[in-house]
Amino acid sequence: MGAVTFIARMTVKEGRDQEFISLMRELGDYVEAKEPGTEVYQLYRLREPNRYAALESFRDEAAATVHAESSKLAELAPKISDCLIGSWELEYLDPID
């Protein structure tokens, strides 16, 4: 199987935007430095209030697993989740060959 790509859409609790962005940037810095199989890890502010999306793309399933099982994600995910209303909504993207 090829690349694993998805969009994670999130709604942040009122007043928690800066904390959320800081945590996501910390995770992004880690991903950039320690996860060479990650091809894209980019946070976006959506046009709806308090809505964000992360675009994540991994070279393959193994690289996606490295990310999902990283100690940094385990450390930050509960803090990120605490900033959210509900959870993240994942939307997987498959290339058209």
C-alpha positions as CSV (number, residue, x, y, z in Angstrom):
1,M,0.0,0.0,0.0
2,G,1.2,3.5,-0.7
3,A,0.9,6.8,1.2
4,V,-1.5,7.3,4.1
5,T,-3.0,10.8,3.9
6,F,-5.9,12.3,6.0
7,I,-7.4,15.5,7.2
8,A,-8.2,15.7,10.9
9,R,-10.9,18.4,11.5
10,M,-11.2,19.8,15.1
11,T,-13.3,22.2,17.0
12,V,-11.5,24.0,19.8
13,K,-13.2,25.2,23.0
14,E,-13.8,28.9,23.3
15,G,-10.6,30.6,24.6
16,R,-8.3,27.6,24.1
17,D,-7.1,28.5,20.6
18,Q,-3.6,29.6,21.5
19,E,-3.0,26.6,23.8
20,F,-4.2,24.3,21.1
21,I,-2.0,25.9,18.4
22,S,1.0,25.8,20.7
23,L,0.5,22.1,21.4
24,M,0.0,21.3,17.7
25,R,3.1,23.3,16.8
26,E,5.1,21.4,19.4
27,L,3.9,18.1,17.9
28,G,4.7,19.4,14.4
29,D,8.2,20.3,15.4
30,Y,8.7,16.8,16.8
31,V,7.3,15.2,13.7
32,E,9.6,17.3,11.5
33,A,12.7,16.4,13.5
34,K,12.0,12.8,14.4
35,E,9.6,11.2,11.8
36,P,11.3,11.1,8.4
37,G,8.4,9.1,7.0
38,T,6.0,12.0,7.5
39,E,5.7,13.9,4.2
40,V,3.2,16.5,5.3
41,Y,2.1,17.7,8.7
42,Q,0.4,21.1,8.4
43,L,-2.1,22.8,10.7
44,Y,-4.8,25.1,9.1
45,R,-7.3,27.5,10.6
46,L,-10.7,26.9,9.0
47,R,-13.1,29.7,8.2
48,E,-15.6,28.6,10.7
49,P,-15.1,29.9,14.3
50,N,-12.9,27.7,16.4
51,R,-12.3,25.2,13.7
52,Y,-9.0,23.8,12.6
53,A,-7.7,21.0,10.3
54,A,-4.4,19.1,10.2
55,L,-3.3,17.7,6.9
56,E,-1.1,14.7,7.5
57,S,0.6,12.5,4.9
58,F,2.9,9.6,5.6
59,R,5.1,7.7,3.1
60,D,3.4,4.4,3.9
61,E,1.5,2.5,6.6
62,A,4.7,1.9,8.6
63,A,5.4,5.6,8.8
64,A,1.8,6.3,9.9
65,T,2.2,3.7,12.6
66,V,5.5,5.3,13.8
67,H,3.6,8.6,14.2
68,A,0.5,7.0,15.9
69,E,2.7,5.1,18.4
70,S,5.2,7.9,19.2
71,S,5.9,8.9,22.7
72,K,5.4,12.6,21.8
73,L,1.9,11.9,20.5
74,A,1.1,9.9,23.6
75,E,2.3,12.9,25.7
76,L,0.5,15.6,23.8
77,A,-2.7,13.9,22.6
78,P,-4.5,14.2,26.0
79,K,-3.6,17.8,26.2
80,I,-4.8,18.5,22.6
81,S,-8.0,16.5,23.3
82,D,-8.7,18.6,26.4
83,C,-8.7,21.7,24.1
84,L,-11.4,20.2,21.8
85,I,-15.1,20.0,21.8
86,G,-15.6,16.3,21.0
87,S,-12.8,14.6,19.1
88,W,-11.1,15.0,15.8
89,E,-12.9,13.9,12.7
90,L,-10.6,12.0,10.3
91,E,-11.2,12.1,6.6
92,Y,-8.8,9.8,4.6
93,L,-7.7,10.8,1.1
94,D,-6.7,8.1,-1.4
95,P,-4.9,9.2,-4.6
96,I,-6.5,8.5,-8.0
97,D,-3.9,6.6,-10.0
